[in-house]
Amino acid sequence: MEKMAFEYEDHQLVLLEELKAMFDEHLLIDVYICVGENQIPCHRNVLSAASPYFRAMFTSSLTESRQMRVELHEVDAASVSLLINYAYTGKVDVTRSNAQSLLATASLLQMLPVQRACAKFMEMQLDINNCIGIHAFAHAHSCPELSIKAREFIEKNFTQVSHTDEFLELSATQILDLLASDELNVEKEEVVWEALLSWVTHSSEIRRQHIGDLLAKVRLPLLPARFVQDVIAPNNLIQRSLTCRGILSDMRDFERNPQSYTGDYDFSISLRSGMIKPEHCILLVGGLSQSRASINCYNPLTRETFLMATFPECEDRSGYYCVEDPAVVVADETNVYAAGGNYIYHENYGDSPSDEDSFDDFDEEESVRKDFFFYDNDHNKWIAKAPMLFPKSNFTLAYEDGKIFSFGGLTLNQHPTEIVECFDVEKNKWSYVGMMPTTLVDLSSVVYGGNIFLLGGRTGVAVHNVVLKYDPRRLEWTPLAGMPTPRFSFGVCIVDNEILVAGGQVYAHATHTIHREALRSVEIYNIDDNQWRTGPDLPAPMFNVGLMQISGGVYCCGTVEQHRSPFRIYRHNMVCRLDITRNEWQKIESDLCDVRNYAAVAVKLHTRRLSQVFRPEVDT
């Protein structure tokens, strides 16, 4: 043997530990970093490796490159000491008391990992009383992400922030910029006027010169005419300002004839962010689609369709990588959480005709996951939270009192699981809470009166009609009257004191093979009486059903199959609405999209953050 490659895996760690030992014992010291009366013995090589600032200093022709003592001015001595220790260890403790000075010093020394860590820590500390200061600090120290987060916090909490001391200390330029923002989360423009007045009167002798520019940022057409007439116009500061009187005069001209108005001021009627109410939409989360960028957000009241972001890992992978059979739950009508699912790679998906059922021909790589995400509507992206304890797909999530519970499903190697997990939203932590009485896959759940109701599901090819009530406080299970029709992959929702179940699938044995058959039946369970009755059938058999209440109506979204030939199946999604007076379903969308193996939920969100999908047959 002429050659053997050897690599010591712990070499870097051991080397760093030895350098730290030499630092602690003051061995081979070749420079002293001095801050005021403090001096720290160091090694030039270590400092240069950790800090581009020191590297430039020690490798240039500067005087410091030859000096044994290097003076640092206008920096915090404690922060310098922490950063030099970080150079030898890769570790530093960021606290509320040192975060700002540590970030400022790390910025000066160009130690970017520490600077980013401090910025992230400060982002987590944002509150009503410090957000303006943090925004200014981030801007001064070139931390764009922290600056953006602080600005968003200010805008989102503008009503409360406008009553803080920091707000009153804003400069004229800063408050002008803030009052001009479309993103202020205010329900009425009166809040903006009151904030303006509070800032000016805090130091009226100096600040009244700015009131004309500030009033121009108030969107006067959004204010009631009586408010402008009785509150703004008579105000002493307004009356003493020629500019303000001119604005109000132009405003009256604008109101009399907006089309012919040619004045100097732009009387914007653009709504602020907080004035735009969220829309109640149906989300189709995850799933597989022929068109790849498929419609996944639908407003059933306006019939508008949108594209929301996919999961981060799906965006990063080449080919076609999707999450099928995840579980999704909505908390407090606006917060969407998604968990688990099968992450499947379809190398050639989309190459075959859209109506061919060629799913089995794909070159797939499948992996069941335990990922857990929260949907950030403001930025249209999924944010990773603490993962589940166990990977799962084909399961259900239920939200109750600040906690999310996970029930049933399949885990690794397609094994059914009985494990119940609980996610604490505030603590961002999952915990094991017990076992289900039986294994269920593709089951459904609803919450009523503080209890979680689990319904239906399958185990292998056995389909269940089971109904279980789970008390999350006592961790107790109670069996209830079973559904008249066993089913899985169906929809469920609460209407008053009743549970509606609709659609789904069963295993049919009509031929020598076992196959899945979709259902159109609807059944209704009275919780108080523990009894079932029959409801109106769906317009067509459907599975992968989401059943939900939106603006007082009951909507159903599910997958429908059409057999165009003995060997070709076309799958598409139908949306229908229950007409209570006629006790029948009305089709709203017969072919919304072709995505399948998704989870459907109803949520209130701001669709202006999403990309709208133009449909000629609807939008023209």
N, C-alpha and C positions, 0 to 999 in steps of 0.2 A: 504494500500500500504506500503510494507516494505522497498522499495528502489526506488529512483529516480536518474537516471543518468543525470548529468548536465555538460555541456561543454560551456565555454565562448569562442566563436569563435575569439574574438579580444584579447584574453589573451596575446599571444606572442607579438603583436604589442604594447599593453598598457605597458607591462612589459619593453620592450625595450625603450619606450618613458620615462618611469619613471627613468630608469637607466641613460638615457642621461640627464635628468633634474638634477639628483643627481651629475652627472659628471660636468655639467655646474655650479652648485651651490657649488661644492667642499664639498659635504656631504658624511660622512662615508668613506673618503679617507683612503686607507691603504698602498699605495705605490706611489712613485714619480719616473717617468721614466725620466732620465737625459741624454741629448745629448748636449755636450759642455756646454754652459751657459744656455740652455733652460731646464726647468724641467716641466713635465706635471703630475698633480695629477690624479691618476687613482684608479681603483678597481681591485685587483688581480683576482677575480672570472671572471670578464668580459674579461680581457686580456687572461686568461687561456682558456676561452671558445672559443675565436676567433683565438688564435694562439697556435699551438702545441709547439712552441719555448718557449713562456711564461709559458705554462702549465708544461713543463719539468723543467723550472727554479724554479717555485714556489712550486712544489710538490716534489722536490728532497732534498737532504741534502746539496745542494750548499749554499754557504754563502749568495747569493742573496735572497734565500727563506726566510731569517730572517731580511733582511735589509729593512729600510724604503725608502732608495734611491738606485736605480739601475742605474748604468752607462752603456750606450751603446756606443761603440766606432766604428769609421770608417763607420758611417752611416749618411745619410742625415737627418738633423733635421726636415726640412719641410715634408719629406716623412713619418718620424715616427709620426709626428703630424697628418697627413692625415690618416694614418693607425689606430691610436688609435681612432680617430673620427669615422672611419669606423666600428671599433669594437662595438661602441655604436649605430650606425645608419644603418649599412649595405649599406652605400652610399659613393662614392668617385668620384671626377672628375678627369679623366685622360686627360692630355693635351700633346701637342707636347713638351712642356718645361719640364714636370715632368715625362713623361712615363718611361724613362730609370731608373732614380733614384728610382721611385716608385716601378718598377718591381724588382730592385735589393734589395730593402729593404723588399718588400713582400716575396721575395725568402728567405732572411735570416730569417725572422720571420715565415716562412712556412705558410703564408696566401695565399693559392693556388687560391681561387677565384679571388683575386685582381691580382695575378701574371698572371693568364690566361687572365683576362680582359686587362691588359697592353700589353700582347703579341699580343692579337687580334687587339688592337688599333695600335700597331707598324706595324703589318702586313698591315693594311690599309694605312699606311704612306710610304710604300716602294716606292722608286723612284731610278732613275739612280745614283744619287749622294750619297745615304745613304745605299744602299742595302748591300754592303760589310761590313760596320760597324755594321749594324743590325745583319747580319749573325754571325759575331764574338761575338757580345754581347749575342745573343741567345745561342750560344754554351757555352759561359762562365757561363751562369746562368741557364743551364739545361732546356731550353725551346725548346724541339725537334720540335714541330709543327712550331714555328716561324723560327727556323733554317732551316727547310726543305723549307718553303715558300720563305725565303730570298735566299737560294741556287737556287731554281727554277727560281726566278726573275733574278738572276745574269746570269744564263745559257741562259734564254730566251732572255735577252737583252745584250748579251755578247759584241756585236759590239760597242754599245754606252758605256757600263760600262768600257770597256778597255781603254777609253779615259778620265776617271775620275781620280782625285787625289787619291781617295781611292784605286783604282786598283794599282797605282804606289807604294803604301805603303804596299802591300801584302808581306808576308814573302816568302822565297824560297819554303818552304813546301806547303804553301797555293797555290801558282801559279802553282806548279807542279801538285797538285791535280786537279786544275781547268782545266788546259790544257789537262789533260788526259780524261776528261769527254766526253762521247758519246752524251750528251744532249746539247752541245753548239749549239745555234741557229745561225749558220753561213752558208751562202750559198756557200762559198768557203774557202779552207784551208789557203789562203793567209791572211785572217783576223787573224788567230791564230798566224801565223809567225809575223805579224806586231805587235800584242799585246805582244808577247815574246820580240821582239826587243825593243819596247817602255819601257818595265819594266827593261830590263837589262841596257839600255843606261841612264836611270834615275839616276843610281849610278853605272856606269860601272866598276870603280876600285874595288868595293866590290862585285858586282854581276856577273862579267864575269866568275868567277869560276864555276857558275851554268849552263853556257850556253850549255854544253854538255848534262847534264841531261834534260834540257828544250828542246833542239832540238830533243831528242829522243821521246818527246811527240807530236811533229808535225808529222802529217800523210803525209810523203813525197810523197807516191804514188798518193795521191789525188791532188798534185800540178802539174801544167804543167811542163814538162821537161825543157822548156826554162826558166821558172821562177827559178827553182833550179839552173840551170847553170849560168844564168845572174845576179840573185839577191842574192841568198843565198850563193852559193859557193865563190864568190869574197869578201863577207863581211869580214871586218877586224877582227871582233870578232871571226868569224868562222875559219878564216885562222890561228889565234893564238891559237886555241884549238885543241890539238891532238885528243881528243874524237870526236869532230865535224868532223874533216877530216876523221876519221875512219868510222863514220856513213855514210858520203857521199860516201866513197869508197865501203862500204858494199851495199849501195843503188844501185850503178852501177852494182855490181855483181848480186844483186837481179833482176834488170831489164833485164839483159842479159839472166838469166835462173832461174826463180822463183822456179821451181821444185827442182833444185839441190842446192839451197841456204842453207848454214849451218852456217851463221854468227851469231853474238851475238845479233843483234837487230831485233825486231819484226816490220816489215814494214806493219802495219795494213792498210787494205783498207776498213775498216768499216767506213761507212758514219756517219758524225755528224748529229744531229737531224735536223738542218736547211737545210741540203742537200737532205733530204728525202721529196719529194713533197707530199702533201695530195692527196688522191685518191677521185675521184668523185663517190659517192655511193648513193644507194637508201636506206633510212631508213624507217622501218615500226615501228612507235612509238605507244606504247600502244597495246591494243587489247587482244583477248582471243585465246589461242592455246591449242590444245589437248596435245601437248608434253611439255607444260610448258616452258622449256628453248628452245624456237623456234628461228630459224634464223630471225634476225631483221635488218641485215645490209648486203647489196648485192652490189658487184661491177659488173655492167653489161658488162664491157669491158674485165675483166679477168674471170668472172663467179665465183669468190671467195665469200664465205659467212662467216659471222662473228656473234658473239653475243655481243651486247652492253648492258650496265647496264639498269635495269628497274628502275622505280621510287622508291624512298627510302621507302615509306610506303608499297609498294608491297613486298619488300624484307623482311620487318620486321614482316609481318603477317603470321600466320600459315595457313594450308589449301592452298587455291589458291585464291589470292586476286589480281585483275587486274583492269586496267584503260581502259575503252572502250569509243570509240567516243571522244577522246580528239581533240584539235585543235593544229596544229604545224605550225611554220613558220621559214624560214631560212633568216637570215640577213647577207648581204655581203658574201654570198656563204659558210661561215664557221661557223656561229653562229646559233645554233638551240635552239628555245624556244618552250615549250609545255605548254598548259594551259587546265584547267578544265577536263571535261570528267565524265563518270559515274564510280565510284569506286565500283566494284561489288565483293562480296565474293561468290565463288563457292566451296562449301564444298567438293563435291564429283567429281569435274571435273577431267577428266583424267582416271576415272575408267571404263568408257564405251568405246566400240570400236571406233576407230578414224573416221569411216565413218558413224556413227549414228548421226542423227540430234536430239540429246536428250537434247538440250539446255533448253527446257521448264521444264524439270524434275528436274533441279538443285534447291537446297535449297539456295536461294539468299538473300543477304542483299545489297540493292543498295542505293547509295548516290551520288548525283550530287555535284561536288566540284568546288572551285574557286582557287585551287592551281595553281601556275605558276612557271616553272622551266627553268633553263638554263643548257644546256649540256656541261660539262667540259670534252673535249676530252682527255686532258693530263692525267686525273685521271680516265677516264671512269666512271663518275658519274653525276647524276643530282643535281644541286644546287638550293635550294629554293630561289626564289625572292619574292618581294612583291606580295601578292595574288590579284586577280581581285576583283573588288567591288561586283560582283554578281556571284554566282555559275552558270556554264553553261556546256552543252554538245551539240554535233551535231552542232557546230558553225564553223566559219572560222576566221583566223587571217591574217592580211596583214601588211607588213613592208614597211615604207616609211620615209626616212630622219630622222633616229634616233628614230622613234616612231612606236609602234605596235598597230594596231587597231583591235578591236574585234567586230564582226558583227553576229547578229542572234543567232539561236540555241534555246535550251530548258533550262529552269531554274527549280526551285523547283516544284515538283508535275507535271512535264512534261508540264509546261506551256511555250508556245513560248514567246520569248522576243524580243523587238525592240530596246533595249538599246545599244548604241555604247559607248565603253570604249576605252581609249587611254593610253598606257604605255610609259612613257619616259625612255628610256634605261639608259641614263646617271644619271637621278635622282632616278631610281628604284621606280617609283611611277605611280599608275593608277589614272585616272581622268575620270569623266563623260563628254562626249562631245555632246550628243544629242540622237535623235531617228531616226530609219530607217523609210522610208515611209510606209513599210509594214513588217509583220512578215515573216521570212523565216527560215526554218530548213534544215540542210544537204545541204546548199548552198556552192558555191565555189567562190574564189576571185583571182584576179591577179592585178599586179601593172604595169602601163605603163605611161610614160611621167609625173610622179608625181601625177597621178590620180589612184584611186582604183576602179576596176570594179567588181561588184557583179553579180553573175549569178545563175539562177535557184533556186532550193530548193523546199520545200513542206510546207504545213500547214495542219495538219491532213492527210487526204487522197487526198487532192488537190495538184496537182503537177504544178509547175510554169515554165514559159519560160522567166521570167523577166530578163532584163539586166539593171543595174543601174550604173552610173558613179558617184563616190564620190570624191569631191575636198577637201582634208584634210586641206588645208589652209583657204579656204573660208567656209568650212563646208556646201557645197552646193551639192544637188542631181540633177542628170540629167537622165531622162529615155531614153533608146536607143532601137534600133530595137531588138525585142525579138528573142530568139532562135527558129528555126523551130520546134524543138522537146522539149517539156517540160521534165525536168529530175531533179533528185536529186542524191546525193552520186556519183557524176561523177568527172572526172579529167579535169583540165584546165591548160594551160600554154601559154606563149607568144612566138611566133616565128616571128622575124622581127616586122612588124607592124600589126600582126594578132593574134587573140585569137583562140586557138584550144580547143574544148571541146570533150570529148570522154567517151563512156560508160555511166554508171549510172543506175538508176532504174525509173520505172513508176509504178503506181497502175493499174493493169489489172482487168477488170470487165467481163471477158469472161464467168465465171460461176456464181453460186448464191453467191459465196464468193469473197471478194476483196483480192487480193494477190499482192506481189511485183514481178515485172518482169524485168530482167536485159536487158540492151541495148548493141548493138554492134556498133551503129551508131556514126559517127564522123562529127562534123560540124565546119566550120571555119568562123570567123567574121573578116571582114576588118575594122579596127578602123577608118581609114580615110574616107572610103565610107559609113560607117554605114550599111553594107550589109552582109548577110550570104550566104554561099554556102556549098555544101555537100563535105565531105572528104571521104577517103577510110575507109571502115568498119574494125573494129577490128576482129581478128581471131575468137573470141568467145564473146558472151554476157558477160559482167563483170560489177561489181559494186564496191563500196569502192575504187574508182580508183584514182591513183596518176599519173599525166601526167607531164613530166619534160624534160628539155633539159640537156644533158650530153655530153660534148666533141663534140658539134656540131650536135648531133643526138637527135631525139625525142623518148623518151621511155615511155611506159605505163605499170603500175603495178596495177593489180586489182584482185578481187575475182571472181572465176568461180564456178558455181554449176553444179554437175553431178547427175542426178536422177538414182541411181542404181536399184531402185525398187520404187513402188508407195509410200513407206513409209520411204525410206532411201535416204538421200542426202549427197553427199560428196562435201565439199567445199575446194578449194585450190587456191593458188595465181599464176597467170600467168604473165610473163614479156615478152613484145614484143617491137620491134624497128621499127620505120617508115622508110622504104626505099624510100627516096625522088625520086630517079630516076625512080623507078617502080611504085611509088605512091601506095604502099601496105605495110601492116604490116608483119613482120617476127617474129615468135615465137623464143624467146631465152630460156625461162624456161617455161615448161608447168605445172610444179608442184614444185614451189619454197618452199612453206611451207603452213601450214594450219591455220596460225593466221588470225583472222578476227576482224572487227570493230576497225581497226587501222587508223592512219593517215600516208600517204606516202609522203615523200619529198626527194629531191636530195640535197646533201651537200658534200662539200670537207672536208675530215677528215683523220687523220692518223690511218689506220687500224692496225698498229703494236701495238697500245694500247689496241686492242680488242683480244678476243679469237677467233681463226679461227675454223670454223666448217668444218670438213673433209667430203667430199662427194665422195665416191668411183667412182661413174659413171662420175664424172667431174675431180677429182684431181689425177687420176691415168692414 
